[in-house]
Every structure is written in structure tokens, then in C-alpha cells.
Amino acid sequence: MEKFGLSQSVRRAEDPRLLTGGGAYVDDTAPEGALHAYVLRSPVAHADITTLNVEAAEEMDGVRAVLTAARLDEAGVENHLPTAVAKNRDGSRAADPQRPLLAKERVRFVGEGIATVIADSLAQARDAAEAIEVEFADLPVKLDVAPGGPVVHGEANDNVVYDYGKGDEDACEAALAAAARVVELTVDDTRIICASLEPRGTWAAPEGERLHVCVNGQGVWGTKGQVARSLSLEADAVRVTTPDVGGGFGMKGMNYPETILVAHAARMLDRPVRWMADRSEAMLSDNAGRDLICTAKLGFDDENRLVAYRMDNVANMGAYNSGYAQHIQSELFSKVMPGCYDVQACYMTSTGIFTNTTQVDAYRGAGRPEAIYVLERAMDFAAKELGVDRFELRRKCFIQPDQFPYMSAMGETYDVGDFPRVLDRARAEGDVAGFEARRADSAARGKLRGLGICYYIESILGDPNETAEIEFTENGRVTLYVGTQSNGQGHETVYKQFLATDLGISPDLIDVVQGDSDRIAKGGGTGGSRSVTTQGTANRGTAMRVIEKFTPFVAGLLDVDEVTFEEGSFRAKESNRVMTVLEAAAAARAAGETELLRTRETTKLPGRSYPNGCHLCEVEVDRDTGNLEVVKYTVVDDFGNLMNPMLAEGQVHGGVVQGIGQAVSERVVYDADGQLLTASFMDYGMPRAQGLPMIAFHSEPVPSTANILGMKGCGEAGTVGAMAAVGNAALDALWDLGLRRVDMPFTPSRVWAMLNDAKGSIAAE
């Protein structure tokens, strides 16, 4: 099985099906004849609802029901979504105002659901929604990300959601006061829209006494529990499935109102009901990402070693708490805040602010990209302010290989790493020695060129437990049941590689089942770069248990005292008698030994692993137009042992492009009334292949000791490193013009304004 086993660049098993139109996404799988749901959304950002009359809509052709907050209450539906709440610095609970499924008396952002129409066709549902009479009494709109202003929720004093702190503040302040040099930098980590290829969607259908809910999310068990809770059902009465998913990126990792509304409508009408967002609707209602203002203070000794680091961030939470958003912008932010640096005095604060905008939650990285972005922007800035080489400053401040395992100032135990080696590899692969010649060539063509560096580290997150089940079927095939949920990453391919390696089974004979709460007992879903690490460990543990269970049975069949399992087969010692796992399974079935045919194991990772790496980015800036183009990009990653190098490289490419997109073109804009001005691809600048260079990827592995496979996870790493690398490249290109703060997105108009500011400053001198 060497050709198909682990660490081989096996082509994706999913691709022939997906690329030839064989994919089955949520909108493809809705039951025939399902009713259509349409959500009437608020056209204003902040207002009291003074009139809500749905009678005319109910009388229109094809309309089966109209849901409102009042009617949900009458039906006994729990009209709110629960969220995880952080602790404030004083130990009190953060603000936790309820987020309703449909607005109760007041709307708080453009796009908030007011009513849901259920009709025979989508056109009829839309027409009926237009007949709903809604009147508003406008309220002042809160948009600035600072305490105070118009009140969004009475439960949040001055609109402050939480006031979080972590670390030793006294030690940090003392170290900063004693430092030879202190460098301070404030940066914006701008809001982005996820814009997954497939928007959110769901359908629900009664199945006898049970309810089947299908949703294109990142795991079925959270949705199963929430549907049961909202509708006052026993958990066993709810089945949740997830078909093919066209991108999740964290945005689909939490529950949304539409899933509960559709489930309730299906039960109420005893009919299947479906809902699918269109693109502008998704941009209005999907949880956004990032949106922080961060200030970093770095203290260095007289040898330019980092001795103290303080970071203060203010996070825009939008109109409501969502999922784990409070923890993402506070606790998860802190996990990798010190980065790869040996700094003992460290402290962070995070203040969440409610505004009249769409809520903010997880997006490809969940707290770690934000932390690395501010730290690495500050490190490049500090090197320039201190007049030292950017590579050597990092090398001097790194945790050294002989210091592992290493306890960070934020309490995280990094198991292994060799940051200087990865940095050196990146410097060589990126041809840093030739940069000045490339810069001179750009200057000869009238362009400014900059080199940016980011050395990132992140941690895999989520439940360390995962379950796998292996079943030998009557047709001579094997079914692998997994608890994670692919959103396009290629899980099916990698999981087949596990069984090919561990049990000697051809990938063509393996079926991978995911996303079905009836067929899979439990699972942690996908998010936080956890999938292959946690599920891979469970897959291996289950495969080893299969071998253990079959060994005495095979020994009996072969009439020997002892057999071993080597190279995909059971082997009798001191003889040439062998039996494959599939042959053993067929024999077990014939002998009635059915307990051997199905094996389930749950494993738990002993600790987190910490992917890390170095990104080098070169940009060119057109002096006349302000156009910034990424012209060269190099990544050297330490992902530990790679299960499929080709898929890992693909994940890095996608992540880097998402980071470049945020840095260069993506910009969410609200007007003064809270109207989203970037609610279509005509106005929101998604990254495109044009203007992107080839991304050079190299692996420099230091296997993790936190799991039996030595993996570290890679799903979010590209994005974690890309934002700061591009931002630092832009700063490097503009530094000699006297510019000291340059914030993304680096759109032509914004860079052109920076260039003109620099010209004005020079002229004034």
C-alpha cells in the first residue's frame, strides 16, 4: 500500500465526483415537494418595530404559514440562540443579552430576521414577504468600536460586552518600565465577509415521530442538541445530516436562526421545508470575521531581546453575541499571543463592543490569526525602529530548540519546535539575498518594492476527543465512520490513506461516512485545524483495535499459536501462511463472529500541537495609481509529519490567498446609517487568480510529540501567516517615504492616499 499510504501525495478521491457534477449539496438533497422558506429581514440598523402585520401575506397564493417572534413564543419555541460567555477581569460574567431567532420588538442590524414566510414556491414566499406591513421608529445607530454611544443592549453598560485580561499585568508593566527600548504600534485587523462558495442552507422533514434536519455546517451534533432544545424534543427524536459542503471556514461552525425556524415549520406543517440564502442575504446575515483594533507594546533589553509584551485589543462583536465569539476574541487570542518568542512578562486585554452591525464570530483561525497579525506587524516595525535586521531580531528572540517542551507566559505548553531552522530555510527558499537586486529593478520601472516577514505559530483547537468506527460489510467493502466534517478539505482521501496504511485495504474498497448523527455516535466536527490530527489518531486507534480483535481468530483459522500483522496481512510465524484483513472479515462473517465486523474506538489527544512557519511576501506598489501587487510569495511550514503533502500544500495555497484577500482587496463598508454597502461581489473585493503569484510551499517538519502520528494540523496556517507578511511588505515598500502606520486593506485608493500623505509631509518639511 506504499502508493496509497500515508505521507503520499495521493490525488483526491472526491474530485471525480465533485468535478463532474456529482456533488450532493444541501440544496440538491432537499425532499421533492418541499415548501420554501423566505426570511423578511430588517432594512434598518436600529429601530423599534411599531407595526408588524402579516395578515395580508397569509392570504396570498401558496402561503402555508408566516412565523413571527410572537408566534414562536405561542408555539413554545425557545426564541433565542445560546452563546458561550467569557469572564471579565473582575471575575463577573460578560454581558449575555439574548439573540432572538426572529426580532422581538426591536431590530439591531440590517439583515436581522423579522418574519419567515413558508410557501409552495420561493417566488410565492418572496411575494408574500413584500406584503407584510412593517413600521419602525428609528433609533440612533452605534457603529464606532469604542465604549459609549447609542445603547445597543441595556444589559451591556456603555455597550461593553466583556472586559477580559490574561497574564501578569504587574510583571509586564514592570518589565516594560525597565526595558531599554519600548516600541508601540496600533493596527487595524479589518472586518471581512466569509463568502463561502456555497451559501448557508438547510432543510427539515418529518420522519414518522422524528425530525430530520439537514444543514451545510461543520458538524452535526451541536445542531442536533440545539434543535432538540429549541423545539423541546428529546435528542433521540432529532436526526441531523450534513451532505457535501462548499466551504465553511469557521463561519458555518455555529448555529443560526434559519435552521431552527425551518425545523419548527416542518414540524408545525408536517411537511418538508427548505431554505437557501442568496449571496447578498449571506453577506448581510452570515457571521463576519476579525474586526479589531490592536495596540502592541514590545519591550527590548539593550541587546534587543524581547523582555516584555503587552497587547490591548478592542473587538467589534456586532449586534449580538454569537457562538464562541467572546472566547475567540479573548481567551483563544491569548493562546498564541507570545508567538514563538521567549518572553516571560506578557499581558493582554480584550474589550468587546456591541455595535449595530452583523455579529462577528470564527473565521479561518479563530483568534490566532488576529494575535499573530498584531505581534508580527509589531516585530517588523520594531526592527525598523531599532535599526536591526528583521530576521536576526526574530532569531535572537526565538524560543530555542533545547528549551522544549516550553511553557509560554500565557500557560500554553509548546511540545516541540525548531524556529531558527525554519527561518533559515525560508530565507534561502525566498532568495532574500537577491531582494535588493529585485528592489532596484522595481525602482527602475518606477515602482516601490517591499519584503515582509511573518513567523507564526498556532494551536489546534476544539475537542481533543474523537471517535472512529470501522465496519466490514457483506459486499467485501469497508465503511469508516468519522466524527469530523469535510467542507472541501479532502478528508475522504486522507482517511482512506489511514486504512490503506494501517490495515492494508485498497482505498477503492473503503467508504467514508460523515455528517449523520444517526449513523455516527458522536464527534467533534471540524474547526480549529483539528480534523486530521484528532480524527487521524482515532482512525489509527480503531485500526489497531481491529487487528487486536482479529488476531486470536486468525490464529485459530490458521491453526497456529501466534500470528503477527505486517505489511497489511496477518502472518503465521515461521511459515508462509498469510491472511488479509478482508479475508479474515469474510471468514468471521461465515463463522458467525459478527462482533468482529464492527469496531468503534474513541481516543483523546494528550495535548495540543503547534503548527508554525515563516511566510515571506514581496509586493510592488505603483507610485502613480497606488496599486499594490503581491509579486513573490514563499512559505516554509512545520506541520510535523504530513499525511498527504499535496493536500497540505493546497490548504496552504487557499489559506494564503484568503490572507492576501483580506490584506489587499476585501473591505466591509457600512454607511452612517448602518447600511452594508459591500453586499455583493460588485462591491466586495474577493481575491482572484489574476494578480496573485505562484505560492512556493516547503515543508520543514519537526514531528509533534502530542499525538502518535507526529502531526500538527494545517487547515488555517496559510491565513495565519499571510496577513502580517503582506502588511509588513507594504510597510517596507513605503517606509522610506516616511510612512509609519499602514493598515490593510491595501486597495489602490487607500495606498494612493498614503502616497499623497507622504508627499504632503515631505513638501511640508
Buried (B, 14 or more C-beta within 10 A) or exposed (E): BEEBBBBBEBEBBBEEBBEEEEBEBBBEBBBEEBBBBBBBBBEBBBBEBEEBEBEBBBEBEBBBBBBBBBBBBEBEBBBBBBBBBBBBBEEEEBBBBBBBBBBBEBBBBBBBBBBBBBBBEBEBBBBBBEBBEBEBEEBEBBBEBBBEBBBBBEEBEEBBBBBBBBBBBEBBBBBBEEBEEBBBBBBBBBBBBBBBEBBBBBBBBBEEEBBBBBBBBBBBBBBBBBBBBBBEBEEEBBBBBBBBBBBBBBBBBBBBBBBBBBBBBBBBBEBBBBBBBEEBBBBBBBBBBBBBBBBBBBBBBEEBBBBBBBBBBBBBBBBBBBBBBBBBBBBBBBBBBBBBBBBBBBBBBBBBBBBBBBBBBBBBBBBBBBBBBBBBBBBBBBBBBBEBEBBEBBBBBBBEBEEBEBEBBBEBEBBBBBBBBBBBBBBEBBBBEEBEEBBEEBEEEEBBBBBBBBBBBBBBBBBBBBBBBBBBBEEEBBBBBBBBBBBBBBBBBBBBBBBBBBBBBBBEBBEBBBBBBBBBEBBBBBBBBBBBBBBBBBBBBBBBBBBEBBBEBBBEBBEBEEBEBEEBBBBBEEEEBBBBBBBBBBBBBEEEBEEBBBBBBBBEBEBBBBBBBBBBBBBBBBBEEBBBBBBBBBBBBBBBBBBBBBBBBBBBBBBBBBBBBBBBBBBBEBEEEBBBEBBEEEBBBEBEEEBBBEBBBBBBBBBBBBBBBBBBBBBBBBBBBBBBBBBBBBBBBBBEBEBEEBBBBBBBEBBBEBBEEBEEEEEEE
